[in-house]
Amino acid sequence: MAGQKELIAKLEHDLSTIQTLSTVHRPDAEENRMMQHTVHALQSELDNLRADNIKLYEKIKFLQSYPGRVSVCPSV
């Protein structure tokens, strides 16, 4: 009998928890679409920045290999 009361109490607690979770804010379809759009836009910006960094790195390497170049960072 005591085991059944404990089980009932646990089930009531679980039911209460589930009911509480069902009231927690869940993003609706429109909000989800907007978040996906934002993530896509940020990923595109990140890809562009990476490409720019590669181009700048290549330019720096080219300028460093150019004969008669002027050193940008003086030796210490």
Biopython code that builds the backbone (N, CA, C, O; Angstrom):
import numpy as np
from Bio.PDB.StructureBuilder import StructureBuilder

atoms = [
    (1, "MET", "N", (0.826, -1.202, 0.000)),
    (1, "MET", "CA", (0.000, 0.000, 0.000)),
    (1, "MET", "C", (0.864, 1.258, 0.000)),
    (1, "MET", "O", (0.568, 2.213, -0.718)),
    (2, "ALA", "N", (1.942, 1.263, 0.810)),
    (2, "ALA", "CA", (2.820, 2.422, 0.869)),
    (2, "ALA", "C", (3.498, 2.642, -0.488)),
    (2, "ALA", "O", (3.692, 3.784, -0.906)),
    (3, "GLY", "N", (3.856, 1.555, -1.173)),
    (3, "GLY", "CA", (4.478, 1.657, -2.486)),
    (3, "GLY", "C", (3.549, 2.289, -3.503)),
    (3, "GLY", "O", (3.988, 3.058, -4.358)),
    (4, "GLN", "N", (2.265, 1.966, -3.414)),
    (4, "GLN", "CA", (1.285, 2.543, -4.335)),
    (4, "GLN", "C", (1.123, 4.038, -4.087)),
    (4, "GLN", "O", (0.998, 4.818, -5.031)),
    (5, "LYS", "N", (1.126, 4.437, -2.806)),
    (5, "LYS", "CA", (0.999, 5.868, -2.481)),
    (5, "LYS", "C", (2.210, 6.640, -3.000)),
    (5, "LYS", "O", (2.073, 7.752, -3.510)),
    (6, "GLU", "N", (3.387, 6.049, -2.869)),
    (6, "GLU", "CA", (4.597, 6.699, -3.374)),
    (6, "GLU", "C", (4.541, 6.821, -4.900)),
    (6, "GLU", "O", (4.915, 7.847, -5.468)),
    (7, "LEU", "N", (4.067, 5.757, -5.546)),
    (7, "LEU", "CA", (3.950, 5.776, -6.996)),
    (7, "LEU", "C", (2.940, 6.830, -7.453)),
    (7, "LEU", "O", (3.181, 7.554, -8.419)),
    (8, "ILE", "N", (1.802, 6.910, -6.747)),
    (8, "ILE", "CA", (0.781, 7.914, -7.077)),
    (8, "ILE", "C", (1.345, 9.318, -6.888)),
    (8, "ILE", "O", (1.138, 10.195, -7.727)),
    (9, "ALA", "N", (2.059, 9.528, -5.782)),
    (9, "ALA", "CA", (2.649, 10.839, -5.518)),
    (9, "ALA", "C", (3.660, 11.201, -6.609)),
    (9, "ALA", "O", (3.698, 12.340, -7.074)),
    (10, "LYS", "N", (4.478, 10.223, -7.014)),
    (10, "LYS", "CA", (5.459, 10.476, -8.071)),
    (10, "LYS", "C", (4.758, 10.784, -9.392)),
    (10, "LYS", "O", (5.163, 11.704, -10.103)),
    (11, "LEU", "N", (3.726, 10.038, -9.726)),
    (11, "LEU", "CA", (2.988, 10.290, -10.966)),
    (11, "LEU", "C", (2.325, 11.661, -10.959)),
    (11, "LEU", "O", (2.316, 12.352, -11.978)),
    (12, "GLU", "N", (1.772, 12.059, -9.819)),
    (12, "GLU", "CA", (1.160, 13.395, -9.716)),
    (12, "GLU", "C", (2.215, 14.477, -9.883)),
    (12, "GLU", "O", (1.977, 15.499, -10.527)),
    (13, "HIS", "N", (3.383, 14.241, -9.296)),
    (13, "HIS", "CA", (4.476, 15.212, -9.431)),
    (13, "HIS", "C", (4.914, 15.301, -10.899)),
    (13, "HIS", "O", (5.116, 16.396, -11.426)),
    (14, "ASP", "N", (5.060, 14.140, -11.553)),
    (14, "ASP", "CA", (5.445, 14.123, -12.967)),
    (14, "ASP", "C", (4.403, 14.831, -13.829)),
    (14, "ASP", "O", (4.754, 15.583, -14.738)),
    (15, "LEU", "N", (3.127, 14.595, -13.547)),
    (15, "LEU", "CA", (2.050, 15.254, -14.291)),
    (15, "LEU", "C", (2.122, 16.770, -14.106)),
    (15, "LEU", "O", (1.952, 17.526, -15.062)),
    (16, "SER", "N", (2.372, 17.204, -12.880)),
    (16, "SER", "CA", (2.498, 18.635, -12.603)),
    (16, "SER", "C", (3.675, 19.232, -13.377)),
    (16, "SER", "O", (3.579, 20.329, -13.927)),
    (17, "THR", "N", (4.774, 18.501, -13.411)),
    (17, "THR", "CA", (5.958, 18.970, -14.144)),
    (17, "THR", "C", (5.656, 19.087, -15.631)),
    (17, "THR", "O", (6.033, 20.072, -16.266)),
    (18, "ILE", "N", (4.983, 18.096, -16.187)),
    (18, "ILE", "CA", (4.634, 18.122, -17.617)),
    (18, "ILE", "C", (3.709, 19.291, -17.917)),
    (18, "ILE", "O", (3.869, 19.964, -18.936)),
    (19, "GLN", "N", (2.743, 19.538, -17.040)),
    (19, "GLN", "CA", (1.824, 20.653, -17.266)),
    (19, "GLN", "C", (2.570, 21.978, -17.192)),
    (19, "GLN", "O", (2.261, 22.902, -17.944)),
    (20, "THR", "N", (3.546, 22.084, -16.299)),
    (20, "THR", "CA", (4.346, 23.305, -16.197)),
    (20, "THR", "C", (5.171, 23.502, -17.455)),
    (20, "THR", "O", (5.260, 24.613, -17.978)),
    (21, "LEU", "N", (5.776, 22.425, -17.943)),
    (21, "LEU", "CA", (6.597, 22.518, -19.146)),
    (21, "LEU", "C", (5.771, 22.894, -20.368)),
    (21, "LEU", "O", (6.278, 23.553, -21.276)),
    (22, "SER", "N", (4.521, 22.490, -20.405)),
    (22, "SER", "CA", (3.695, 22.809, -21.567)),
    (22, "SER", "C", (3.381, 24.299, -21.645)),
    (22, "SER", "O", (3.008, 24.791, -22.710)),
    (23, "THR", "N", (3.525, 25.030, -20.533)),
    (23, "THR", "CA", (3.262, 26.465, -20.549)),
    (23, "THR", "C", (4.527, 27.272, -20.842)),
    (23, "THR", "O", (4.460, 28.486, -21.032)),
    (24, "VAL", "N", (5.689, 26.593, -20.879)),
    (24, "VAL", "CA", (6.946, 27.279, -21.185)),
    (24, "VAL", "C", (6.887, 27.744, -22.630)),
    (24, "VAL", "O", (6.340, 27.059, -23.495)),
    (25, "HIS", "N", (7.463, 28.930, -22.883)),
    (25, "HIS", "CA", (7.419, 29.509, -24.227)),
    (25, "HIS", "C", (8.180, 28.638, -25.221)),
    (25, "HIS", "O", (9.352, 28.317, -25.024)),
    (26, "ARG", "N", (7.499, 28.274, -26.270)),
    (26, "ARG", "CA", (8.116, 27.565, -27.381)),
    (26, "ARG", "C", (7.995, 28.460, -28.602)),
    (26, "ARG", "O", (6.933, 29.029, -28.853)),
    (27, "PRO", "N", (9.076, 28.588, -29.365)),
    (27, "PRO", "CA", (8.987, 29.455, -30.536)),
    (27, "PRO", "C", (7.961, 28.914, -31.540)),
    (27, "PRO", "O", (7.904, 27.716, -31.815)),
    (28, "ASP", "N", (7.168, 29.822, -32.067)),
    (28, "ASP", "CA", (6.208, 29.400, -33.078)),
    (28, "ASP", "C", (6.912, 29.306, -34.431)),
    (28, "ASP", "O", (8.103, 29.599, -34.536)),
    (29, "ALA", "N", (6.186, 28.905, -35.447)),
    (29, "ALA", "CA", (6.777, 28.670, -36.761)),
    (29, "ALA", "C", (7.418, 29.936, -37.334)),
    (29, "ALA", "O", (8.501, 29.874, -37.917)),
    (30, "GLU", "N", (6.754, 31.082, -37.170)),
    (30, "GLU", "CA", (7.292, 32.340, -37.708)),
    (30, "GLU", "C", (8.583, 32.723, -36.990)),
    (30, "GLU", "O", (9.561, 33.125, -37.619)),
    (31, "GLU", "N", (8.572, 32.593, -35.669)),
    (31, "GLU", "CA", (9.769, 32.929, -34.888)),
    (31, "GLU", "C", (10.912, 31.974, -35.256)),
    (31, "GLU", "O", (12.065, 32.389, -35.374)),
    (32, "ASN", "N", (10.582, 30.712, -35.433)),
    (32, "ASN", "CA", (11.585, 29.729, -35.817)),
    (32, "ASN", "C", (12.165, 30.063, -37.193)),
    (32, "ASN", "O", (13.373, 29.950, -37.399)),
    (33, "ARG", "N", (11.313, 30.472, -38.132)),
    (33, "ARG", "CA", (11.772, 30.848, -39.467)),
    (33, "ARG", "C", (12.699, 32.058, -39.397)),
    (33, "ARG", "O", (13.712, 32.116, -40.094)),
    (34, "MET", "N", (12.345, 33.024, -38.547)),
    (34, "MET", "CA", (13.179, 34.224, -38.407)),
    (34, "MET", "C", (14.545, 33.866, -37.811)),
    (34, "MET", "O", (15.567, 34.407, -38.235)),
    (35, "MET", "N", (14.564, 32.964, -36.837)),
    (35, "MET", "CA", (15.833, 32.552, -36.239)),
    (35, "MET", "C", (16.693, 31.811, -37.259)),
    (35, "MET", "O", (17.907, 32.011, -37.309)),
    (36, "GLN", "N", (16.071, 30.957, -38.071)),
    (36, "GLN", "CA", (16.821, 30.253, -39.105)),
    (36, "GLN", "C", (17.392, 31.237, -40.130)),
    (36, "GLN", "O", (18.518, 31.071, -40.598)),
    (37, "HIS", "N", (16.608, 32.257, -40.471)),
    (37, "HIS", "CA", (17.079, 33.282, -41.412)),
    (37, "HIS", "C", (18.283, 34.025, -40.812)),
    (37, "HIS", "O", (19.267, 34.281, -41.507)),
    (38, "THR", "N", (18.199, 34.365, -39.536)),
    (38, "THR", "CA", (19.299, 35.063, -38.867)),
    (38, "THR", "C", (20.555, 34.203, -38.847)),
    (38, "THR", "O", (21.650, 34.692, -39.125)),
    (39, "VAL", "N", (20.402, 32.934, -38.520)),
    (39, "VAL", "CA", (21.550, 32.020, -38.498)),
    (39, "VAL", "C", (22.159, 31.921, -39.891)),
    (39, "VAL", "O", (23.382, 31.939, -40.033)),
    (40, "HIS", "N", (21.326, 31.817, -40.916)),
    (40, "HIS", "CA", (21.820, 31.736, -42.292)),
    (40, "HIS", "C", (22.578, 33.017, -42.667)),
    (40, "HIS", "O", (23.646, 32.952, -43.275)),
    (41, "ALA", "N", (22.028, 34.165, -42.308)),
    (41, "ALA", "CA", (22.681, 35.443, -42.626)),
    (41, "ALA", "C", (24.028, 35.551, -41.913)),
    (41, "ALA", "O", (25.012, 35.999, -42.502)),
    (42, "LEU", "N", (24.071, 35.142, -40.650)),
    (42, "LEU", "CA", (25.329, 35.204, -39.906)),
    (42, "LEU", "C", (26.353, 34.224, -40.474)),
    (42, "LEU", "O", (27.544, 34.532, -40.516)),
    (43, "GLN", "N", (25.904, 33.053, -40.908)),
    (43, "GLN", "CA", (26.815, 32.083, -41.519)),
    (43, "GLN", "C", (27.383, 32.635, -42.823)),
    (43, "GLN", "O", (28.568, 32.460, -43.107)),
    (44, "SER", "N", (26.552, 33.293, -43.607)),
    (44, "SER", "CA", (27.019, 33.901, -44.858)),
    (44, "SER", "C", (28.044, 34.992, -44.578)),
    (44, "SER", "O", (29.064, 35.083, -45.261)),
    (45, "GLU", "N", (27.773, 35.817, -43.576)),
    (45, "GLU", "CA", (28.719, 36.874, -43.216)),
    (45, "GLU", "C", (30.042, 36.277, -42.746)),
    (45, "GLU", "O", (31.112, 36.777, -43.093)),
    (46, "LEU", "N", (29.968, 35.221, -41.967)),
    (46, "LEU", "CA", (31.182, 34.546, -41.507)),
    (46, "LEU", "C", (31.975, 33.987, -42.684)),
    (46, "LEU", "O", (33.198, 34.121, -42.724)),
    (47, "ASP", "N", (31.295, 33.367, -43.635)),
    (47, "ASP", "CA", (31.967, 32.833, -44.827)),
    (47, "ASP", "C", (32.652, 33.951, -45.612)),
    (47, "ASP", "O", (33.779, 33.783, -46.079)),
    (48, "ASN", "N", (31.971, 35.097, -45.759)),
    (48, "ASN", "CA", (32.565, 36.241, -46.467)),
    (48, "ASN", "C", (33.795, 36.775, -45.744)),
    (48, "ASN", "O", (34.796, 37.111, -46.376)),
    (49, "LEU", "N", (33.716, 36.853, -44.418)),
    (49, "LEU", "CA", (34.867, 37.339, -43.647)),
    (49, "LEU", "C", (36.048, 36.381, -43.766)),
    (49, "LEU", "O", (37.195, 36.819, -43.861)),
    (50, "ARG", "N", (35.782, 35.097, -43.763)),
    (50, "ARG", "CA", (36.867, 34.117, -43.936)),
    (50, "ARG", "C", (37.515, 34.281, -45.304)),
    (50, "ARG", "O", (38.740, 34.242, -45.421)),
    (51, "ALA", "N", (36.706, 34.464, -46.332)),
    (51, "ALA", "CA", (37.242, 34.653, -47.683)),
    (51, "ALA", "C", (38.085, 35.929, -47.747)),
    (51, "ALA", "O", (39.155, 35.938, -48.355)),
    (52, "ASP", "N", (37.604, 37.004, -47.122)),
    (52, "ASP", "CA", (38.367, 38.257, -47.085)),
    (52, "ASP", "C", (39.694, 38.058, -46.363)),
    (52, "ASP", "O", (40.722, 38.572, -46.801)),
    (53, "ASN", "N", (39.678, 37.321, -45.269)),
    (53, "ASN", "CA", (40.918, 37.076, -44.521)),
    (53, "ASN", "C", (41.924, 36.302, -45.369)),
    (53, "ASN", "O", (43.122, 36.584, -45.328)),
    (54, "ILE", "N", (41.443, 35.336, -46.129)),
    (54, "ILE", "CA", (42.338, 34.565, -46.993)),
    (54, "ILE", "C", (42.944, 35.472, -48.062)),
    (54, "ILE", "O", (44.142, 35.393, -48.332)),
    (55, "LYS", "N", (42.125, 36.332, -48.673)),
    (55, "LYS", "CA", (42.636, 37.264, -49.688)),
    (55, "LYS", "C", (43.680, 38.204, -49.093)),
    (55, "LYS", "O", (44.717, 38.453, -49.706)),
    (56, "LEU", "N", (43.408, 38.721, -47.906)),
    (56, "LEU", "CA", (44.367, 39.621, -47.259)),
    (56, "LEU", "C", (45.664, 38.891, -46.923)),
    (56, "LEU", "O", (46.751, 39.440, -47.103)),
    (57, "TYR", "N", (45.553, 37.664, -46.441)),
    (57, "TYR", "CA", (46.735, 36.869, -46.129)),
    (57, "TYR", "C", (47.582, 36.659, -47.381)),
    (57, "TYR", "O", (48.806, 36.787, -47.342)),
    (58, "GLU", "N", (46.913, 36.333, -48.499)),
    (58, "GLU", "CA", (47.633, 36.121, -49.752)),
    (58, "GLU", "C", (48.319, 37.401, -50.214)),
    (58, "GLU", "O", (49.445, 37.348, -50.709)),
    (59, "LYS", "N", (47.662, 38.553, -50.061)),
    (59, "LYS", "CA", (48.270, 39.832, -50.445)),
    (59, "LYS", "C", (49.481, 40.135, -49.579)),
    (59, "LYS", "O", (50.510, 40.594, -50.074)),
    (60, "ILE", "N", (49.352, 39.876, -48.287)),
    (60, "ILE", "CA", (50.471, 40.121, -47.372)),
    (60, "ILE", "C", (51.655, 39.234, -47.760)),
    (60, "ILE", "O", (52.789, 39.710, -47.821)),
    (61, "LYS", "N", (51.403, 37.959, -48.021)),
    (61, "LYS", "CA", (52.486, 37.047, -48.414)),
    (61, "LYS", "C", (53.137, 37.514, -49.712)),
    (61, "LYS", "O", (54.359, 37.460, -49.851)),
    (62, "PHE", "N", (52.327, 37.968, -50.657)),
    (62, "PHE", "CA", (52.864, 38.465, -51.916)),
    (62, "PHE", "C", (53.748, 39.684, -51.672)),
    (62, "PHE", "O", (54.861, 39.759, -52.193)),
    (63, "LEU", "N", (53.259, 40.631, -50.887)),
    (63, "LEU", "CA", (54.039, 41.841, -50.625)),
    (63, "LEU", "C", (55.310, 41.529, -49.849)),
    (63, "LEU", "O", (56.339, 42.170, -50.063)),
    (64, "GLN", "N", (55.249, 40.559, -48.957)),
    (64, "GLN", "CA", (56.450, 40.195, -48.203)),
    (64, "GLN", "C", (57.498, 39.541, -49.106)),
    (64, "GLN", "O", (58.696, 39.642, -48.841)),
    (65, "SER", "N", (57.059, 38.885, -50.149)),
    (65, "SER", "CA", (58.005, 38.211, -51.048)),
    (65, "SER", "C", (58.496, 39.143, -52.159)),
    (65, "SER", "O", (59.395, 38.770, -52.913)),
    (66, "TYR", "N", (57.935, 40.324, -52.272)),
    (66, "TYR", "CA", (58.289, 41.266, -53.329)),
    (66, "TYR", "C", (59.702, 41.778, -53.090)),
    (66, "TYR", "O", (60.018, 42.225, -51.987)),
    (67, "PRO", "N", (60.580, 41.719, -54.138)),
    (67, "PRO", "CA", (61.964, 42.189, -53.946)),
    (67, "PRO", "C", (62.015, 43.700, -53.696)),
    (67, "PRO", "O", (61.277, 44.468, -54.312)),
    (68, "GLY", "N", (62.896, 44.107, -52.786)),
    (68, "GLY", "CA", (63.076, 45.507, -52.469)),
    (68, "GLY", "C", (61.953, 46.083, -51.630)),
    (68, "GLY", "O", (61.762, 47.299, -51.586)),
    (69, "ARG", "N", (61.217, 45.219, -50.971)),
    (69, "ARG", "CA", (60.090, 45.691, -50.152)),
    (69, "ARG", "C", (60.596, 46.430, -48.920)),
    (69, "ARG", "O", (61.711, 46.198, -48.455)),
    (70, "VAL", "N", (59.779, 47.303, -48.412)),
    (70, "VAL", "CA", (60.088, 48.030, -47.186)),
    (70, "VAL", "C", (59.461, 47.277, -46.039)),
    (70, "VAL", "O", (58.290, 46.902, -46.110)),
    (71, "SER", "N", (60.214, 47.050, -44.984)),
    (71, "SER", "CA", (59.707, 46.303, -43.826)),
    (71, "SER", "C", (58.695, 47.147, -43.073)),
    (71, "SER", "O", (58.955, 48.307, -42.753)),
    (72, "VAL", "N", (57.557, 46.568, -42.795)),
    (72, "VAL", "CA", (56.519, 47.263, -42.065)),
    (72, "VAL", "C", (56.814, 47.238, -40.579)),
    (72, "VAL", "O", (56.551, 48.212, -39.874)),
    (73, "CYS", "N", (57.360, 46.128, -40.098)),
    (73, "CYS", "CA", (57.693, 45.981, -38.675)),
    (73, "CYS", "C", (59.205, 46.002, -38.537)),
    (73, "CYS", "O", (59.872, 45.057, -38.959)),
    (74, "PRO", "N", (59.761, 47.063, -37.953)),
    (74, "PRO", "CA", (61.206, 47.128, -37.805)),
    (74, "PRO", "C", (61.712, 46.036, -36.860)),
    (74, "PRO", "O", (61.020, 45.639, -35.923)),
    (75, "SER", "N", (62.937, 45.555, -37.125)),
    (75, "SER", "CA", (63.532, 44.527, -36.270)),
    (75, "SER", "C", (63.844, 45.098, -34.906)),
    (75, "SER", "O", (64.194, 46.270, -34.766)),
    (76, "VAL", "N", (63.710, 44.250, -33.906)),
    (76, "VAL", "CA", (63.986, 44.690, -32.537)),
    (76, "VAL", "C", (65.376, 44.334, -32.180)),
    (76, "VAL", "O", (65.819, 44.614, -31.066)),
]
sb = StructureBuilder()
sb.init_structure("model")
sb.init_model(0)
sb.init_chain("A")
sb.init_seg("    ")
for serial, (resi, resn, name, xyz) in enumerate(atoms, 1):
    if name == "N":
        sb.init_residue(resn, " ", resi, " ")
    sb.init_atom(name, np.array(xyz, "f"), 0.0, 1.0, " ", f" {name:<3s}", serial, name[0])
structure = sb.get_structure()
